[in-house]
Amino acid sequence: FLLRYPAVAGSQGRVVDTPLATPDILPTLLSLARVRIPKSVEGEDLSRCLRHPHAKDGRAVLYMAVAPFEPREFRKEYRAIRTRQYT
């Protein structure tokens, strides 16, 4: 069950175009729920992007699959850098 709901955007939700990586999800959700983020947690708190969706930043993230273990064709090795504007 849900203990806290980070209702920053109300019931409407919000779309932001700031790129994020998987490690950023936990610290962002903890911050939105007003739970202290332990120092051992990796990733960046991106709650400011939800609170101020029109604020611009120069954030870039790396997406990669360097060792795909599934033998299917669509599981090829890749690397990409994503910014607000480019991939």
C-alpha positions as CSV (number, residue, x, y, z in Angstrom):
1,F,0.0,0.0,0.0
2,L,1.0,3.6,-0.5
3,L,2.4,5.4,2.5
4,R,2.9,8.9,1.0
5,Y,1.9,10.3,-2.3
6,P,4.1,13.0,-3.8
7,A,1.3,15.2,-5.1
8,V,3.6,17.9,-6.5
9,A,1.6,18.1,-9.7
10,G,-1.8,17.4,-8.2
11,S,-3.9,14.8,-9.8
12,Q,-3.1,16.0,-13.3
13,G,0.5,14.7,-13.5
14,R,3.3,16.5,-15.3
15,V,5.6,15.9,-18.2
16,V,9.2,17.1,-18.0
17,D,11.8,16.9,-20.7
18,T,14.8,16.5,-18.4
19,P,16.6,13.2,-19.1
20,L,17.0,10.8,-16.2
21,A,18.7,7.5,-15.6
22,T,17.4,4.6,-13.5
23,P,19.5,5.6,-10.4
24,D,17.7,9.0,-10.3
25,I,14.3,7.5,-9.6
26,L,14.8,6.6,-6.0
27,P,16.3,9.9,-4.7
28,T,13.6,11.8,-6.7
29,L,10.7,9.8,-5.2
30,L,12.2,10.1,-1.7
31,S,12.5,13.8,-2.0
32,L,9.0,14.2,-3.4
33,A,7.7,12.2,-0.4
34,R,9.7,14.4,1.9
35,V,11.8,11.4,3.1
36,R,15.4,12.0,3.9
37,I,17.7,10.6,1.2
38,P,20.4,8.4,2.7
39,K,24.0,9.2,1.7
40,S,24.4,5.7,0.4
41,V,21.7,6.3,-2.3
42,E,23.1,6.8,-5.8
43,G,21.6,9.0,-8.4
44,E,20.4,12.7,-8.5
45,D,17.3,14.1,-6.9
46,L,15.4,15.5,-9.8
47,S,12.3,16.7,-7.8
48,R,13.2,20.3,-8.8
49,C,12.3,19.4,-12.4
50,L,8.8,18.5,-11.3
51,R,8.4,21.5,-9.0
52,H,9.8,23.9,-11.6
53,P,9.1,22.3,-15.0
54,H,10.1,25.3,-17.0
55,A,13.5,25.7,-15.4
56,K,16.3,24.8,-17.9
57,D,19.4,22.8,-17.0
58,G,22.3,21.3,-18.9
59,R,21.8,17.8,-17.7
60,A,23.1,14.9,-19.8
61,V,22.8,11.2,-19.0
62,L,24.4,8.1,-20.4
63,Y,22.3,5.2,-21.5
64,M,24.0,2.0,-22.3
65,A,23.8,-1.7,-22.7
66,V,27.5,-2.8,-23.0
67,A,27.0,-6.5,-22.4
68,P,23.7,-7.7,-23.7
69,F,23.3,-11.4,-22.6
70,E,20.2,-12.2,-24.6
71,P,21.0,-13.8,-28.0
72,R,18.1,-12.0,-29.8
73,E,18.8,-9.5,-32.5
74,F,17.3,-6.5,-30.8
75,R,19.6,-6.9,-27.8
76,K,22.6,-5.3,-29.5
77,E,25.2,-3.4,-27.6
78,Y,24.6,0.4,-27.5
79,R,25.6,3.6,-25.8
80,A,23.8,7.0,-26.1
81,I,24.1,10.4,-24.5
82,R,20.8,12.1,-24.0
83,T,20.2,15.8,-23.3
84,R,17.1,17.8,-23.2
85,Q,17.5,18.5,-26.9
86,Y,19.6,15.7,-28.4
87,T,20.3,11.9,-28.4
